[in-house]
Amino acid sequence: MKIFNSYTNKLETFVPHHPNRISMYVCGPTVYNYIHIGNARPVVVFDTVRRYFEYKGYNVQFVSNFTDVDDKIIQAAKEANVPEMIISEKYIKAFLEDVVALNCKTDYLKPKVTEYIPQIIAYIQSLIELGYAYIIEGDVYFRVSKLAEYGKLSNRKLDDLIAGSRVEINEKKESPLDFTLWKKTEEGLHWHTSFSDGRPGWHTECVAMIDDIFGEEIDIHGGGTDLMFPHHENEIAQSLAKNHHHVARYWMHNGRLNLEGEKMSKSLGNDIKVKDLNIDLKAYRMFLLSTHYRSPLNFSIEALDVFVREWAKITKTVESLHRTLDLHDSLESNVIVTAGDIMEVIDYFLTSMDNDFNTPNALTALNQLMRSINQKMRQKLDYAWLNQALRAINDMLSVLGLEVPLIRLADEDRVLINQWEQARVDKDFALADMLRKKISEKGLL
């Protein structure tokens, strides 16, 4: 299995630190607003990565945080005249509702910054003691100049960063690139420390959580390309200073989603909220997976409409296949795929996913099997082949997070459908139309 490692900028063979166990951390949202459709891309991408690892038999320890201490949360709380925690809890709940609607798993560890303040303070203190951080008037900064390796993730040289720095000039800092570990402030949520009363800097929150939760270099750290610099670069810097490792063995970054060719952001006011997409969000998930996760993706309503239609076709085909087998009392459990044509499709699907999670090619495999199913359904029914196809298509859909809910027919529904099919054979079109109406009202067509 190959993964493109953003840190080395190479496609590498994936070898987990522990056999049969994978540790993953993905940067989560700052909870001051609803997430937009661009924010949903890393959520779907890394949920799919997790699903594939689990399909392959790995035990995945998946962690994604909530940043519930931030200037934007303070501002939102002021505007609403409520405590910050009311704002953060509201948008944590909203985020998880969107995650469920996108058919992403929610059974993972979800640390909040406010729950990890002691660990973050201890992490900062250790960096001070090691000489990698310094205190100026209650603020704590990291000495970037002490790490020659700084800038490798984002392919930036330290000297070039300093020469071309656009970082806001701060006379207190030793270097314009030194970043904040602790901010002295009494505004909003803040905590007492030996440095000052204040709150942590964003770049320390994730790395301190990872250090406390996992206690070692993890297998995969994920996030959007917009986080490579400075956030992930600064995580690596702190980890190298304190623990002499790069936080993660493999760094994965998904490309940005643009709206009609332009960058989408809440601050620009050109974003579309996930909650406002008035469609089955599995269609949007399919849209996101239609482009390789590392590539940029352009969103338009027209492009999304294509996948709304494609998702409807998939749903109809899988439901029809399941219903046909059920109707003829031919549904089998614990099916083993032996049919050569289906095995070829499965092999292409797995090869695609093993090649840096190439979901566009995986969807091609899925569509190939869908076409074969539709062809076979129009021929004399081969129940053994159809059961194998159902098993294969359900496995693929599960890996991609595109499961189609399937329910066994009630006895009365089975009788009704059989009567309808017989009426069509008998060319009793009036009876067939009446029965079809009943079946349709039950949602069985």
Summary of the structure (lengths in Angstrom):
residues: 445
radius of gyration: 26.1
end to end distance: 41.0
largest distance: 90.4
contacts: 1403
relative contact order: 0.12
helix: 49%
strand: 16%
